[in-house]
Amino acid sequence: MKLNKLLSKCTRQHTDSSMPIVALLAGLAVGAVVGVLFAPEKGADVRGKISDKAGDLASSVKDKIQSVKEKLTAESEKAVEVKDQVVDDVRKKTKATADHLSGETDATAGKNEPIQNS
């Protein structure tokens, strides 16, 4: 009787859609453990296979990390090039604007001077 009450409380509290997913994952874990325990292979062979797979996984992860590092380095170099180009463009435009303004100032400076009669 107490078990029925406990089960009814548990099912009322967890009526969301994640319950089937949790049950599926738990079933997969139990199945994997039972499969390893009842496998016709020796324990040493199973541990060797697990070790090999773990080594392969570690190697794969290292390769992917190295690939990401290389991509980041390449993108960083591209960003530096773009930054340098933008800085050069701004300097050129600033200089051109300064030259243009100083040219106008020189031209207008002569107009403001009084005309001397000789």
Secondary structure as UniProt FT lines:
FT   HELIX           2..13
FT   HELIX           18..37
FT   HELIX           43..112
//
